[in-house]
């Protein structure tokens, strides 16, 4: 399997698509942070420095949202990750691997691991540049308190694990469907729907937008357990406490493991033409 993994990683990172992704991961955070900084500076000049942004332009919130899978670099990583796996089927390489004697389990795990590595490399580059620029430009929000630092560390760990989980989704769909377009559409739809639904429900509970909202307080803990909840824009308005962190990690472990199990089960039974 090591030889398969080396071949898959070489195929991914030597290609033009990977270089395009690298350029995007470097340029995009610079553009986004500068846009937010300009907007923050404009609002500050209008309001004489009074904070009316509800924390949307804080260093902490920008670092958290840099891990979001439902916009910006998150969508780029999802799309590229699906393409890398799907191309192995489209160009016939996958079938050749089977003919060469490699087990389907090894092939699947190689694609999964290479996707995880690619996802992590891209998101680490993107978020590192975002973090550096926000800490330099949004100095009025620094230094962080001890609780904010802990919450930020939780968010970063959850953000990285999110892209490991996303690799289990993209690998599953790409290898089972065997087509680029449907795999991209279903993966993006999956992440967007979950992100939107969990954010709406969380804001309802967070801001008491329904009558007798306290009665539904326990439902928050169900939301915490939904994959992808503990990631992105939802948590810019939430405290990433011990409960959110633990439930998020357990959720990724269980549902990610389920994706791998179902993917291996289906792939080993799939008819490769």
N, C-alpha and C positions, 0 to 999 in steps of 0.2 A: 504493500500500500504506500510505502514511503516513496517509491519511484513514481507512482501515480500522482501523489501530492506534489512532488517536485515538478512533474510535467504540467500539471494544472496551474500551478503558481507561475511557472515560466510562461505558459501560454497567456495568462491573464496580464501579468505585469510587463511583458515585452510588447504588447499590442498598442495600437494608436488610441484605442478607447480608454485604456488605463491612463495614458498620458493626458488625454483630455480631462479625465476625472481628476487627476492630480492638479492640473491648471485651475479647474473650477474650485477645488478644495482650498486653494491658496488665494485666488482672486475674490471669490464670493464673500468670505468673511470680512475682508477689507472693505468691500463696497457696502455691505450691510451695516457694519459697525459705524462707518463714516456717515451713512444716511441717518442712523439713529442719533449719532452725536450731533449732527447738524440740526435735527429736529429738536433735540433736547436743548441745545444752545439757543435756538430760536424761541422756544417756549419760555426758557429762563429769562431771556431779555424782555419778553412781553410781560411776564408776571413778576419782574424784579427779583428773580431767584426763588420765588415761592414754588414748592413742589406740587404740581397739579397733575402729575402723570400717573399717579397711583402705582409707582414703581415699575412702570413698563420700560423705562429707559435706564434702570439701574444696572450696575455691573452684574449683580447676582441673577437678575431675570434674563439678561442677554446670554449669560453663560448657560443657564438652564435650557433656554429655548434653542440653543445651538445643537442640542441633541434630538430635537424634534424629528420624527419620521414622517410627519404629514406635510412638510413644506421644505423649501430650500434644499440644502445638501442631503437631507433625508430621502427625498424623492429621487435625487440623482443616484444615490447609492443603491436604492432599491432597483431602479431601472437597469443600471449597469450590472448589478449582481445577477439579475435574471438573465440578461443577455449573455453573460459569460458562461452560465450553466447551459442555457438553451442552445448556444452555438455548437456545443459538443454533440448534440443530437442532430442538429440541422446539417452539419458538415460530415456526418457519418463517423466521427471519431469514437463516439460512445459504443457503437456496434463493433468497431475494430478492437476496442479494449476487451469486450466480451470474448470475441473470437481469439484474442491473444491469450486467453486463459485467466484473466482477472475476474474475481468474483464480483457479483453485483453489489454486495455489501461493501466491499472495498472501494468500488467505483463511487457509490453513493457517499460514503464517508469522506472520500477524497474531495469530492465536489463541495460537501458541507464545510469541511475544514478550510478549503481554499476560499470559500465565500466568507467565512467568519474572519479569516485573516485580511482579506481585501476590505471588508466592511470596517474593521477596526482601524486599519491603517488610514483609510480615508477620513473617518470621523475623528480620529485623534489629531490628524493634521488640521482639519477644519476647526475643531473646537479649541485646539491649542492657540491658533492664531486669533480666534475670537476672544479667548480669555486674556491673552497678552494685550490686545488692543483695548479691550474694555477696562482692564485694570489701569492702563496708562491714561485713557481719555476720561473715564468716569471717576475721577479721583474724589469727587465730593461724596461718593457713596462708600468710600473706604476710610478707615479700616473696618472690616466686618466684625461683628460680635462673635462670641464663641458659639452661640446657637446657630448663627448664620453660616459660619464656617462648617459646622457639623452638617447642617442641611445641604450645603453646597457639595460637600464630599459625598453625601448620600446620593444627591442628584447626578453627580458625575459617574459614580459607580453604576447606578441604575441605567444611566444613559448608555454606557459602554455595553452593559449586558443586554440592553435593548437591541443592539445591532448584532449580537450573537443570536438572539431570538429571531430577529428578522431573517437571518441566514437560514434558519430551520424552515421558515415559511417559503422563502424564494427557492430553495433547493427542492423542497417537496413539490411545489407547483410546477417548476421548470422541468424537472425530470419526469413527472407523471403526465403532464399535459403535452410536453414535447414541442411546444410552440411558443415563440417569443411574445407575440401580442397578447394572447389570452392570459399568459402568466403575469405579464406586467399589469394588465387591467385588473385582474383579480387581487394581486398583491397590494396595489395602490388603493383599490376600493376597500379591501380589508382594513388597512391601516387608517384610511380616512374616516371610514364609518365608525370604527371603534374610538378613534380620537375625538370625533365630533360628539358621539353619543355620551361618552363618559364625561366630557367637558361640560355638556349641557346639564347633565344630572348633578355633577359636582357643584356647579355654580348655583343650581336650585337649592341645594342643601346648604352651601356655604353662605349664601346671601339671604336665605329664608324667603325665597320667592314663592313659596306655597304656604297655604294656611297650615298651622299646626306642624311646622317642619320638624319640630323636635321629635315627633312620633316616628319620623323616618330616619332619624339619626343613625340607627344601626346599619342602615343600608349603605352608608359610607364605606363600611368595612368590606362589603361585597364589591363595591366599585374599586377599592384598592387592589382586589384580587384579580381584576380583569387585566389580561395582558395589554401592555402599552399605556395603561392609565398612568403609571408612575414614570411618565416621560413627557417632555415638551411643554407646550403652552399652558396646559391645565395647572401645572405645579408652579407657575409663576405667581399664582395667587394663593398657593397653599403652602403650609409648613411641611417640609419633608421630614417627618418625625420618625421615630423608631418603628411605629406600626406600619406606616407607608412603606418604609424601606424593607422591612422583613416580609410583608405580604407581597410586595413587588418582586423580590428575589425568589420567593417560593413559587409565585405565579409563573415567572419565566422558566424556572426549573421544571415545573410540572407540565406546562403547556408546550414548552420547547421540547421536552422529552417525548411528549405525545406526538408532536409533529415528526420527530425523527423515527419513532416506532412505526407510525402509520406510513411514513414515506418509504422506509425500508420494506415494509410488508407489501405495499403496492408495487414498488419498483422491482422487487424480486419476482413478482407475478406478471409484470408488464411484458407485452409482446414487442420486441424491438425489431422493426422492419428495416 
